[in-house]
Amino acid sequence: MVTPEDQRRFAVEVVRRLRGAGFEAYWAGGCVRDQLWGRTPKDYDVATNAVPEQVRELFGRRRTLAIGAAFGVIAVIGPRGAGTVEVTTFRRDAPYSDGRHPDSVSFSSAEEDASRRDFTINGLFYDPSEQRVIDFVGGQEDLAQRRLRAIGDPRHRFAEDKLRMLRAVRFAATFSLSLDPQTREAIAAMAGEIRIVSPERIAMEMRWILADAGRATGVRLLCETRLAEAILPEIVPGDETAERRLDETLGRLARLPAEAGFPLALAAVMSPFVDAEGAMAVCDRWRLSNKETERIVWLVRHHAALLDAAAIRWSMLQPLLVAEGIEDLLALTEAGSSAGAAAAAHCRSLLAQPRAALDPPPLLTGDDLRAEGLPPGPQYRTFLDRLRAAQLDGTIGDKTEALASVKKWMAEEV
């Protein structure tokens, strides 16, 4: 298991070894940003003027992985508990003809390396030996002002890598940052170009945006920057009614538990705008996993099913309460309105029952029907479902009654 203390010690050691061998080396990117904000970095990246072969020679081939040597990236494997540190050679990028990756790279200086990065808050270096920040891009001021600003010309930055537009929304929402006006304008002007990015990469960014406590801000920014028009047009307001619906949706998102996962949050976004079929279309468009899709579609289909929980028959309510996704459905219901919160509280009181009372075993199975000599067929499922509903509603109480009822139903169909 990786521990933050071991991870940090190893990241310091990597820099120390490179510096001791005569190379320039600094922490780079997100770990510097997080440290300056007083956060514990999730991982550490090191930037250096050592080229990949020199990094591998210094740390040994058994402790290094050439995960992106063509782009100057070598992973150095640490001791137990320390994880890995990615060591990247200072570089400048050639043009990005595919809108995602540079056609080639050439090794360069620290200043040139900083200038090719995405946002100023990610373009900082840190020397852990001397405990000083190296800032070529004005990132420290933007950190202090809690501002997200592209490095250099934002249109050039986003033309290089279209996904950076979506990353801008994620960083702004996750870290509660204001978008620099020029950066915001560039995203709004180029938003349609996000379609060049693979659905899988778009989905990954959306997972991060929606699984974070700042999800409501993220969705609002998607709409304000016109990115939603390209990746989730279903929620884009077309009139005043839809605008109010979006405002209500953002409120619902803000009221979700901070730890709410991606399927719940996406269902909360979509349920006011699409039905289950529409939700399936979004999941297919983003190529989500079968598990995610199943949960999202189920939540959208049943998003309002618990609102009348105190009034509907037990046979209709009970299957929802024992479903795998009930906690997500309760959270979705609670976040919707005060009436939804009251309905969810009622459901939670029902869930407090002993399992035997909440979900009793069925009175009959298909094997029981076969044992009675009833001819098998698709009607088995119909009869067993009808029988289960009667059992839950208390109109059929034991196996004898159940068999008699099934035989009666079968006779009525002849």
LOKE-747692 format. One line per 3 residues: number of its first residue (from 1); their letters; for each residue x, y, z of C-alpha. Coordinates in steps of 0.001 Angstrom, whole numbers, plus 500000, padded with zeros to 6 digits. Each point is the difference from the previous one (the first is absolute). Layout:
NUM) A) X/Y/Z  ...
***
This chain:
1) MVT) 500000/500000/500000  501348/503416/498981  500268/502501/502854
4) PED) 500323/503777/499498  503084/500165/502221  501869/497255/498126
7) QRR) 498867/501438/496679  501352/503438/500863  503308/498638/501315
10) FAV) 500528/498070/496810  499147/503027/497844  502637/501989/501922
13) EVV) 502488/497151/499502  499412/499915/496232  500817/503706/499736
16) RRL) 503025/499571/502308  501387/497140/497871  499586/501940/496767
19) RGA) 501566/503124/501479  502844/497941/501435  500713/498630/496523
22) GFE) 500344/503552/498675  496543/500457/498502  497397/502685/500519
25) AYW) 496858/498575/501642  496822/501347/501585  496558/498870/501056
28) AGG) 497545/501059/497321  496313/500533/499351  497158/498965/502258
31) CVR) 502101/498988/502997  501446/503538/500163  496555/501539/499679
34) DQL) 498575/497781/502735  502911/500625/502356  499711/503768/499640
37) WGR) 496305/499718/500813  500755/497916/503097  498580/496811/498477
40) TPK) 501659/496590/500090  501042/499158/496422  498520/496809/498575
43) DYD) 503214/499298/498127  503250/501674/499012  501487/500832/496622
46) VAT) 503608/501037/499478  501282/502069/497081  503684/499868/499086
49) NAV) 502524/500694/497271  501133/496356/500192  498838/498121/496895
52) PEQ) 498120/496682/500377  503050/497780/499518  501902/501945/502645
55) VRE) 497097/499651/502435  499916/496233/499431  503750/499691/500418
58) LFG) 499910/501987/503242  497147/498076/501654  500548/496633/498324
61) RRR) 497885/498261/497399  498395/497693/502559  498637/503022/501867
64) TLA) 498857/501987/496976  497265/499652/497396  500093/501707/496615
67) IGA) 496299/500911/500122  500399/502884/497552  503625/500179/498995
70) AFG) 499117/501567/496637  498563/502930/501963  502818/499970/502529
73) VIA) 498090/498192/502784  501559/497322/502223  498299/498544/503083
76) VIG) 502364/499361/502905  498783/497297/502370  500431/500774/503671
79) PRG) 500346/497766/503047  496981/498432/501660  497436/502644/500914
82) AGT) 501516/502679/497764  498303/499280/496684  501587/501332/496815
85) VEV) 501211/503399/498866  499751/501037/496351  503183/501713/498844
88) TTF) 499560/502105/496855  502723/501687/498006  499546/503733/499422
91) RRD) 498497/500234/496522  498419/502138/497318  497137/498576/497951
94) APY) 499596/499876/496244  496530/500839/498562  497014/497913/501156
97) SDG) 498519/498909/496665  497461/497669/501676  498855/502591/502538
100) RHP) 501116/497814/502903  503700/499053/499790  503134/501709/498678
103) DSV) 501291/498500/496770  503438/499863/501607  501977/501523/502830
106) SFS) 503494/501367/500383  501844/500463/503240  500419/503524/501276
109) SAE) 500365/502202/503085  497887/500342/503140  498545/503314/498786
112) EDA) 498988/498551/496634  498529/496978/501745  497871/502209/502241
115) SRR) 498744/502035/497035  498618/496943/498163  497797/498916/502956
118) DFT) 496259/500664/500253  499207/502392/502891  502200/502275/502072
121) ING) 499105/498226/503242  501356/496790/498433  503086/501631/498524
124) LFY) 501947/500472/503242  503173/498206/501076  501193/499432/503553
127) DPS) 503447/499239/501308  499496/497842/503124  503684/500289/500905
130) EQR) 499967/503789/500210  496247/500226/500646  499446/502603/497308
133) VID) 497490/500434/497200  501148/500556/496422  497296/501952/498167
136) FVG) 500406/500897/496312  496272/500468/499279  498469/502076/502803
139) GQE) 498427/497014/501659  500634/501150/503572  497935/503141/499548
142) DLA) 497183/498014/498399  500099/497548/502896  499745/502887/502444
145) QRR) 497120/501543/498029  498356/496577/499566  499902/500570/496255
148) LRA) 500285/497447/497198  501884/501396/497038  501415/498280/496945
151) IGD) 503723/500402/499410  500612/502366/497101  497273/500332/497368
154) PRH) 497045/497908/501216  498768/499314/496470  503413/498603/499129
157) RFA) 500019/497866/503152  496544/498576/499234  500783/499508/496308
160) EDK) 502908/497796/501051  497877/497813/502250  496208/500353/499866
163) LRM) 499547/498066/503229  501586/502901/501870  496690/501862/499667
166) LRA) 498224/497355/502036  502918/499828/502418  499628/503748/500536
169) VRF) 496426/499468/501179  501107/497151/502247  502794/501987/501637
172) AAT) 497806/503072/500458  497196/497972/501596  502186/497705/502095
175) FSL) 502230/502749/501394  497380/502796/500141  501879/502176/497517
178) SLD) 498795/502837/497817  500630/499589/496293  502254/502680/498535
181) PQT) 497843/501999/497515  502221/499276/496984  500127/496324/500891
184) REA) 496205/499878/500375  499466/501813/496690  502327/497613/498193
187) IAA) 498117/496966/501328  496626/501447/498977  501323/500758/496504
190) MAG) 501572/496568/499515  497600/497807/502004  498703/498097/496985
193) EIR) 503512/498727/499293  499827/497810/503116  498240/497469/497775
196) IVS) 503380/499018/498561  500880/498438/503380  499142/496340/500496
199) PER) 496787/499228/501907  502009/498066/502573  502165/503021/500868
202) IAM) 496960/502270/500196  498306/497477/502283  503052/499840/502262
205) EMR) 500008/503788/500444  496260/499933/500680  500512/497300/502638
208) WIL) 502445/502282/501802  497734/503041/499679  496837/498256/501181
211) ADA) 501597/497915/502751  501389/503142/501657  498141/502096/502564
214) GRA) 500251/502980/497610  497874/498161/497427  497266/502671/499836
217) TGV) 502578/502662/499130  501472/497657/497407  496690/499474/498214
220) RLL) 499246/503719/500119  503392/500728/498407  499385/497365/497324
223) CET) 496876/501910/499018  501559/503466/500260  502998/499032/497854
226) RLA) 497796/498194/497433  501790/496706/500551  496678/498451/501034
229) EAI) 498663/500698/496504  502645/497655/498641  500122/497238/502606
232) LPE) 496624/500098/501805  497548/501988/497841  497049/498379/501752
235) IVP) 500333/502407/502942  500585/503217/498032  497089/502399/500612
238) GDE) 497938/500892/496957  497377/502147/501717  499113/501507/503386
241) TAE) 498415/496766/501219  503156/498028/499225  502077/502745/501622
244) RRL) 498030/499644/503227  500351/496244/499781  503769/500375/499679
247) DET) 500104/502311/503031  498051/497410/501992  502380/497302/498781
250) LGR) 503029/501965/501170  498349/500373/503418  499384/496254/500126
253) LAR) 503637/499335/499113  501180/502331/502754  497855/498134/502531
256) LPA) 501348/496560/499142  502342/498502/502601  503578/501154/499430
259) EAG) 501060/496374/499515  497352/499295/497342  501420/497946/497145
262) FPL) 499940/500611/496277  496899/497887/499123  497875/501757/502626
265) ALA) 501191/503465/498994  499505/499394/496277  496505/498636/500672
268) AVM) 499261/503134/502037  501113/502146/497056  498044/498104/497365
271) SPF) 496783/498892/501711  498175/503350/499593  500809/500030/496274
274) VDA) 499923/496433/498635  498262/496696/500570  501725/496631/500396
277) EGA) 500448/499673/496246  501621/503428/499830  502296/499115/502886
280) MAV) 501039/496853/498174  500855/502089/496934  502350/502201/502065
283) CDR) 501659/496968/501589  500495/498449/496561  501376/503273/498613
286) WRL) 502598/500186/502782  500641/496231/499811  499452/499522/503710
289) SNK) 500436/496586/501572  497044/497623/500157  499933/500326/503786
292) ETE) 499912/503798/499912  497384/500008/497256  497735/497589/501822
295) RIV) 500062/502092/503184  499532/503339/498212  497089/498791/497869
298) WLV) 498322/498372/503030  500291/503219/502009  498595/502133/497194
301) RHH) 497130/497558/499459  499066/500044/503700  501111/503519/500980
304) AAL) 496465/500970/501108  498788/496563/501099  500471/500566/503738
307) LDA) 498199/503323/500248  496670/498265/500809  501631/497274/502066
310) AAI) 497489/500301/502834  497062/499531/497647  501027/497343/497472
313) RWS) 499499/496267/500414  502741/498104/501785  500387/497684/497008
316) MLQ) 501046/503015/497909  502223/501612/502637  501756/496940/501401
319) PLL) 501897/499034/496783  501559/503472/499969  500967/499870/503674
322) VAE) 501844/496698/499591  501702/501006/496741  503787/500395/499942
325) GIE) 499781/503691/499163  497559/501014/502741  502479/502227/501875
328) DLL) 500631/502006/496830  496265/500228/499323  499343/501207/503540
331) ALT) 502724/502646/499672  498545/501123/496666  496523/500237/501545
334) EAG) 501237/501890/503073  501854/502546/497914  496977/500798/497857
337) SSA) 497686/501807/502441  498713/500106/503567  497257/497564/498949
340) GAA) 502704/497710/498629  501922/500204/503262  496849/499000/501930
343) AAA) 499342/497107/497612  503605/498800/500331  499722/500137/503798
346) HCR) 496883/497818/499809  501855/497507/497811  502940/499899/502393
349) SLL) 497617/499125/502839  498712/497091/497908  503543/498875/499253
352) AQP) 500621/499753/503751  497752/496912/500106  501594/496565/500453
355) RAA) 501074/498565/496672  497521/497134/500303  497136/502484/500181
358) LDP) 501383/502341/497368  500826/497332/497430  498368/496630/500874
361) PPL) 500900/496993/497835  497548/499379/497149  497171/497553/500661
364) LTG) 500677/498099/496776  502778/499550/497459  500058/498615/496494
367) DDL) 501073/496654/501440  496818/499907/502097  497894/500607/496904
370) RAE) 501777/497216/498102  499577/497638/502950  496245/500598/499813
373) GLP) 500055/498956/496359  499241/503450/498654  501346/500276/496439
376) PGP) 503035/502340/499828  499986/503074/497821  500210/503795/500042
379) QYR) 496863/500112/502138  502109/498757/502951  501570/503449/500384
382) TFL) 496629/501702/499725  498433/497774/502633  502959/500230/502393
385) DRL) 500073/503806/499735  496239/500168/500601  500359/497641/502929
388) RAA) 502851/502020/501511  497913/503178/499861  497100/498239/501718
391) QLD) 502331/498605/502655  501455/503437/500768  496545/501592/500113
394) GTI) 498805/497274/502392  497241/498559/497826  501716/496604/499718
397) GDK) 501627/498709/503150  501411/496490/499548  501169/497427/497478
400) TEA) 496667/498192/499824  498163/503190/499118  502705/500872/497543
403) LAS) 499730/496705/498098  496229/500233/499907  500173/503521/498627
406) VKK) 502477/499052/497259  497848/497065/498916  496976/502280/499887
409) WMA) 501861/502574/497912  501164/497329/497573  496473/498628/499639
412) EEV) 498719/503484/499216  502460/500271/497116  498940/496751/498380
***
